[in-house]
Amino acid sequence: MAVFVSFAKEDQSFAERLSAELVKKQVIVFFDQWELKVGNKLTDRLTKEINEAEFICIILSKASVEVLKSEDQRWFKREFELALELEKNVGNDIIIPIIIDDCEIPTELQDKVRSNFNIKGFDEGIKEILLAVSSSIKATTYRQAREDRNFVYDWAIDWYINKEKKLEISLDVVEFSREFEWSILTKVSITSNSAASYHFKQRSKKGLGEIVVYTILGFLAQHLGDESLLLSDNKPSKKKVDIEDPRMKYKFHIEITSRKLGKDTGRDFLIHTGNYYEQIFGYLTNNNVTL
């Protein structure tokens, strides 16, 4: 979870417009009207989502401020209290106040920089929110079929800041043969240490987060190009790798899961997982792809 949008029911229309625009910009958003289903335990679900959020957008209006002042225990008031508690516990500025009309500012938020949509307008306000949450923007998944003899590689890459506040890069690769009735699905999860994650967040503020991702893929292509994984049946095979770049003080924990799909031929397969880093890094850099 990246961004939790908290609002009073009177401001639902604005909240939905805000959430939809953020999603268009590849921001991961929790908007309760989209996510909650009949039968969900509201208290448990909302508490979980708020606690896992990296940022919480609190929409302030005359209506929502009145909710905070009232004695009624409405969901918006509870979310506000949980957000304040979480920010205090994590020690980071995770609350983003968004003003949509000429309302009073709650005492708890008066020392915070606020995004005033009422004065700047929606488009300029969205730009401010995107800048604030840029370290949590999930890169567009990018797919490109790659032909190699009789095999086709279809892959996707994306990244996000996980709940431990670490940069995580995900690779999904589907490899299949033009001649045989099977395919191979491989999932690679690359979790970065605090140094790499901090560097990514800092560069993301300038719109350059993908450069850090390129650097990481290039490093893995150079040092893990010979990595492989043996598949002996249709059950998943797993492998864990820890590697360090002492020059940059980066460390990475890599978890690889691969399995054969389709017809069971009874044959063993050696999957050259190291090739995936080389293929993806090479394609992205050679084609100047902006993720």
Number of C-alpha atoms within 10 A of each C-alpha: 19 23 26 26 21 27 27 22 14 12 17 15 10 14 21 17 11 20 21 14 14 20 14 9 15 16 24 19 22 22 19 17 10 10 10 14 10 6 6 11 10 14 11 9 14 20 14 11 16 23 20 18 22 24 24 27 23 22 24 25 22 16 15 22 18 16 18 18 10 11 9 9 10 13 17 19 22 15 22 20 12 16 24 16 12 20 17 12 9 10 8 11 14 20 22 21 22 20 21 21 15 12 15 14 16 14 7 9 13 11 9 11 11 18 23 19 17 15 13 12 12 16 10 13 20 18 12 16 18 17 14 15 22 21 25 25 24 19 18 15 15 16 14 12 14 15 13 9 8 10 16 17 20 17 22 17 17 17 22 20 22 17 13 10 18 19 26 21 22 17 20 19 21 18 19 20 16 11 8 12 12 15 18 19 18 21 18 22 18 21 22 23 18 17 14 22 21 16 15 22 22 15 17 20 15 10 13 15 20 17 15 17 20 17 12 22 22 18 18 21 21 13 15 18 16 11 14 14 18 15 19 15 16 17 11 15 16 16 13 11 12 11 14 16 14 8 6 10 11 17 20 21 15 18 16 18 16 24 21 23 17 11 11 11 11 9 8 12 14 10 18 13 20 18 17 24 22 18 15 24 20 16 14 15 12 9 8 9 10 12 17
